[in-house]
């Protein structure tokens, strides 16, 4: 029912729904049984949040943050695929978007979704904008699968010359050496 759901979202103008009503709409979605399918959750993530998050120039409103965290609490995998993926692909600084992803990583996401965020970050060229996200992931002190940990170490090593003067990179390496000292050789 993907085309029908996309058509319904367009008809209801969900992407322009007022933020205070977005919280109620998300509460209604979370109460549905059975749960939404992965594909439906992806479509709703795009329709409800993508445009809003990508256009942030200041911190999100409390209504938007409440809607994001409630939807993310139940549908974190599709949410991360859509929003985090789009934020990582977005050119430029994206300061508010980066802060939002860090906040979600630190406070909302389940361990599997935290690992998904890290794997998404490691799929794109590492930049100064992404370092705080990796730092937030490490701050969760989750056990990383060996493949993901090895990829993180390799990526940090490969980008060391480019970040020679970066304080964020230095903090990230120190955190990595502190938290995973038994695994780093």
Secondary structure, DSSP 4 states (H G I P E B T S, - for coil): -HHHHHHHHHHHTGGG--HHHHHHHHHHHHH-SSPPPHHHHHHHHIIIIIHHHHT-SSPPPHHHHHHHHHHHHH-HHHHIIIIIHHHHHS-S--HHHHHHHHHHHHHT--HHHHHHHHHHHHTS---HHHHHHHHHHHHTTPPPPHHHHHHHHHHHHHTTGGGTT-HHHHHHHHHHHHHTTTT--
